[in-house]
């Protein structure tokens, strides 16, 4: 999404100013570019609600009808360890990826990439992580370094693995 928007802004710059470099128009163009990208990310972002009952995990995106996923079909999920006390690994960024038996993935990612940790969000995410582990009977099985950052763990029962 960022690259096409950048190309449009470059074409506008070349059309209006030409191929010469002028700091003022370039600065203004970059401000407009970053504002546009931030606006597009917020426009496409949705509020997510997740809850459990005896046999299903429900995921509701925005005002749409909730989707029901059988607990037995959930192989596991990757998530930050929101309970960690290590300052370098503390996070309030949402990054939870559920993997289903049929190969489908439910990827929940935050569009806010601040470096600071929001303590209230971290508490909510820690409670969600504990609830998801309890409801799905999952444990932190192993840490995976291949595709994810430090502090991201695979949660599953010992008999369910995904690579």
C-alpha positions as CSV (number, residue, x, y, z in Angstrom):
1,X,0.0,0.0,0.0
2,X,2.9,2.4,0.8
3,X,4.8,1.9,-2.5
4,X,1.9,2.8,-4.8
5,X,1.0,5.9,-2.8
6,X,4.7,6.9,-2.9
7,X,4.8,6.5,-6.6
8,X,1.7,8.7,-7.0
9,X,3.3,11.4,-4.9
10,X,6.6,11.2,-6.9
11,X,4.7,11.5,-10.1
12,X,2.8,14.6,-8.8
13,X,6.1,16.1,-7.7
14,X,7.7,15.5,-11.1
15,X,4.7,16.9,-12.9
16,X,4.4,20.1,-10.7
17,X,8.1,20.9,-9.9
18,X,10.0,18.9,-12.5
19,X,13.1,16.7,-11.9
20,X,15.0,19.4,-9.9
21,X,15.4,18.9,-6.2
22,X,13.8,21.6,-4.0
23,X,13.7,21.1,-0.3
24,X,10.4,22.9,0.4
25,X,8.2,21.0,-2.1
26,X,10.0,17.7,-1.2
27,X,9.3,18.3,2.6
28,X,5.7,19.2,1.9
29,X,5.3,16.1,-0.3
30,X,6.7,13.8,2.4
31,X,4.4,15.3,5.0
32,X,1.4,14.7,2.7
33,X,2.7,11.2,1.9
34,X,3.0,10.1,5.5
35,X,-0.3,11.7,6.4
36,X,-2.0,9.9,3.6
37,X,-0.5,6.5,4.5
38,X,-1.4,7.0,8.2
39,X,-5.0,7.9,7.1
40,X,-5.2,4.9,4.8
41,X,-4.0,2.5,7.6
42,X,-6.6,3.9,10.0
43,X,-9.3,3.8,7.4
44,X,-8.7,0.1,6.8
45,X,-8.2,-0.8,10.5
46,X,-11.1,-2.5,12.3
47,X,-12.0,-3.0,15.9
48,X,-11.8,-6.7,16.8
49,X,-13.7,-8.5,19.6
50,X,-12.8,-12.0,20.6
51,X,-14.6,-14.3,23.0
52,X,-15.0,-17.9,23.8
53,X,-17.8,-20.3,24.7
54,X,-17.6,-24.0,25.5
55,X,-16.7,-25.1,22.0
56,X,-15.9,-22.0,19.9
57,X,-13.7,-19.0,19.6
58,X,-15.6,-16.0,18.1
59,X,-13.9,-13.2,16.2
60,X,-15.9,-10.1,15.3
61,X,-14.4,-7.5,12.9
62,X,-16.0,-4.2,13.3
63,X,-19.8,-4.4,12.9
64,X,-19.7,-7.6,10.9
65,X,-21.3,-10.8,12.1
66,X,-18.9,-12.8,14.4
67,X,-17.1,-15.8,12.9
68,X,-17.1,-19.0,14.9
69,X,-14.0,-21.1,14.9
70,X,-14.2,-24.5,16.7
71,X,-11.6,-24.7,19.5
72,X,-10.6,-28.2,18.2
73,X,-9.7,-26.7,14.8
74,X,-7.2,-24.2,16.3
75,X,-3.8,-25.7,16.1
76,X,-2.1,-22.9,18.0
77,X,-1.1,-19.3,17.9
78,X,1.9,-17.0,17.9
79,X,1.8,-14.0,20.3
80,X,4.1,-11.7,22.2
81,X,4.6,-12.8,25.8
82,X,2.6,-9.9,27.3
83,X,3.4,-11.1,30.8
84,X,7.2,-10.6,30.5
85,X,8.9,-8.3,32.9
86,X,12.0,-7.9,30.7
87,X,12.1,-4.2,29.7
88,X,13.5,-4.9,26.2
89,X,10.7,-7.5,25.4
90,X,7.7,-5.6,26.9
91,X,5.1,-4.8,24.3
92,X,1.6,-3.5,24.0
93,X,1.6,-4.0,20.2
94,X,-1.1,-6.4,19.0
95,X,0.5,-9.3,17.1
96,X,-1.5,-12.5,17.5
97,X,-1.6,-15.1,14.7
98,X,-4.0,-18.0,15.1
99,X,-3.4,-21.1,12.9
100,X,-6.3,-23.5,12.1
101,X,-6.3,-27.1,11.1
102,X,-7.4,-26.4,7.6
103,X,-4.4,-24.1,7.0
104,X,-6.4,-20.8,7.5
105,X,-4.7,-18.1,9.5
106,X,-6.4,-15.4,11.6
107,X,-3.8,-12.6,11.8
108,X,-4.5,-9.8,14.2
109,X,-1.9,-7.0,13.9
110,X,-1.8,-3.5,15.4
111,X,-1.5,-0.5,13.0
112,X,0.1,1.6,15.7
113,X,3.9,1.2,15.8
114,X,4.9,3.4,18.7
115,X,8.0,2.3,20.5
116,X,6.5,3.2,23.9
117,X,4.6,0.6,25.9
118,X,1.0,1.4,26.8
119,X,0.6,-0.2,30.3
120,X,-3.2,-0.4,30.2
121,X,-3.1,-2.0,26.8
122,X,-0.4,-4.4,27.9
123,X,-2.6,-5.5,30.9
124,X,-5.6,-6.1,28.6
125,X,-3.4,-8.1,26.2
126,X,-1.9,-10.1,29.1
127,X,-5.4,-11.0,30.3
128,X,-6.4,-12.0,26.8
129,X,-3.3,-14.2,26.5
130,X,-4.1,-15.9,29.8
131,X,-7.8,-16.4,28.8
132,X,-6.9,-17.8,25.3
133,X,-4.4,-20.2,26.9
134,X,-6.9,-21.4,29.5
135,X,-9.9,-21.7,27.0
136,X,-7.8,-23.5,24.4
137,X,-5.7,-25.5,26.9
138,X,-2.5,-24.2,25.4
139,X,0.9,-23.8,26.8
140,X,3.9,-21.8,25.6
141,X,5.5,-24.7,23.7
142,X,8.7,-23.2,22.2
143,X,10.1,-19.9,21.0
144,X,10.5,-19.5,17.3
145,X,13.3,-17.3,15.9
146,X,12.9,-18.1,12.2
147,X,10.2,-15.5,11.2
148,X,9.3,-13.6,14.4
149,X,11.0,-11.2,16.8
150,X,12.4,-12.0,20.2
151,X,9.6,-12.5,22.8
152,X,7.1,-14.0,20.3
153,X,6.1,-17.5,21.4
154,X,4.1,-20.4,19.9
155,X,1.2,-21.4,22.1
156,X,-0.3,-24.8,21.6
157,X,-0.6,-28.1,23.3
158,X,2.4,-30.4,23.1
159,X,0.8,-32.6,20.3
160,X,0.1,-29.7,17.9
161,X,2.9,-28.1,15.9
162,X,3.1,-25.8,12.9
163,X,6.1,-24.9,10.8
